[in-house]
Amino acid sequence: MTDAPSPREKPPPPASRLRFLFVAGAFLLFAVLDYLVMDSMKYVGASALLSAIHTLLAFLLLVFVVAALVCLACYGNRRLADAVDRRVQYLKDAWGVPMRYLGLGGFRVESASDEARMASRRIHHRHERRRYARQHRNKDA
């Protein structure tokens, strides 16, 4: 007998999709813990603060269950899992980069004083270009 799977058997999912199964289990564990905390609270005749906490815990329970269902959907659907993996990797990469390096109109410099100096140089060069354009526009006319 060979150890190769038969054509009807599906190969096991890759480790990246198994990760979604473990994360879904963690979300379900948090949901169960949240439900146990909610169950231990005395809600009848509670104060406004306790009522607000109970509402917050109910909303948190809903979030945990929905997150677990999304992770299970990612485990079952390869395309969805790849899309979520790409988005998570993008967010991990973007989180490690300082905001001034993201290309939002700033310069790639190390300190705020260097950034201010580069901004003033940019403004100076802009004024120089405009002055040069005005001078040459008058000569052509």
NORKA-V535069 format. One record per residue. RES is the residue in three letters. PHI is phi in whole degrees, -180 to 180 (* if undefined). BURIAL is # if it has 16 or more other ideal C-beta (glycine too) atoms within 10 Angstrom, else .. Layout:
# NORKA-V535069
RES:PHI:BURIAL + RES:PHI:BURIAL
This chain:
# NORKA-V535069
MET:*:. + THR:-100:. + ASP:-89:. + ALA:-71:. + PRO:-70:. + SER:-70:. + PRO:-63:. + ARG:-83:. + GLU:-81:. + LYS:-84:. + PRO:-69:. + PRO:-65:. + PRO:-67:. + PRO:-67:. + ALA:-62:. + SER:-66:. + ARG:-82:# + LEU:-65:. + ARG:-61:# + PHE:-64:# + LEU:-67:. + PHE:-67:. + VAL:-67:# + ALA:-63:# + GLY:-63:. + ALA:-66:. + PHE:-63:# + LEU:-67:# + LEU:-63:. + PHE:-64:# + ALA:-65:# + VAL:-66:. + LEU:-62:. + ASP:-63:# + TYR:-65:. + LEU:-66:. + VAL:-66:. + MET:-64:# + ASP:-70:. + SER:-78:. + MET:-79:. + LYS:-91:. + TYR:-92:. + VAL:-72:. + GLY:69:. + ALA:-81:. + SER:-75:. + ALA:-66:. + LEU:-66:. + LEU:-66:. + SER:-65:. + ALA:-66:. + ILE:-64:# + HIS:-64:# + THR:-65:. + LEU:-64:. + LEU:-66:. + ALA:-66:. + PHE:-65:. + LEU:-64:. + LEU:-62:# + LEU:-62:. + VAL:-63:. + PHE:-63:# + VAL:-67:# + VAL:-65:. + ALA:-64:# + ALA:-65:# + LEU:-66:. + VAL:-65:# + CYS:-65:# + LEU:-67:# + ALA:-65:. + CYS:-67:# + TYR:-67:# + GLY:-83:. + ASN:-117:. + ARG:-66:. + ARG:-67:. + LEU:-66:. + ALA:-64:# + ASP:-65:. + ALA:-65:. + VAL:-67:# + ASP:-61:. + ARG:-64:. + ARG:-67:. + VAL:-66:. + GLN:-65:. + TYR:-62:. + LEU:-68:. + LYS:-63:. + ASP:-67:. + ALA:-70:. + TRP:-68:. + GLY:-81:. + VAL:-99:. + PRO:-61:. + MET:-61:. + ARG:-74:# + TYR:-95:. + LEU:-85:. + GLY:74:. + LEU:-98:. + GLY:98:. + GLY:-98:. + PHE:-118:. + ARG:-88:. + VAL:-129:. + GLU:-93:. + SER:-128:. + ALA:-69:. + SER:-67:. + ASP:-64:. + GLU:-65:. + ALA:-66:. + ARG:-63:. + MET:-66:. + ALA:-65:. + SER:-68:. + ARG:-66:. + ARG:-64:. + ILE:-64:. + HIS:-61:. + HIS:-66:. + ARG:-63:. + HIS:-64:. + GLU:-64:. + ARG:-65:. + ARG:-66:. + ARG:-64:. + TYR:-64:. + ALA:-66:. + ARG:-65:. + GLN:-64:. + HIS:-79:. + ARG:-70:. + ASN:-69:. + LYS:-72:. + ASP:-76:. + ALA:-81:.
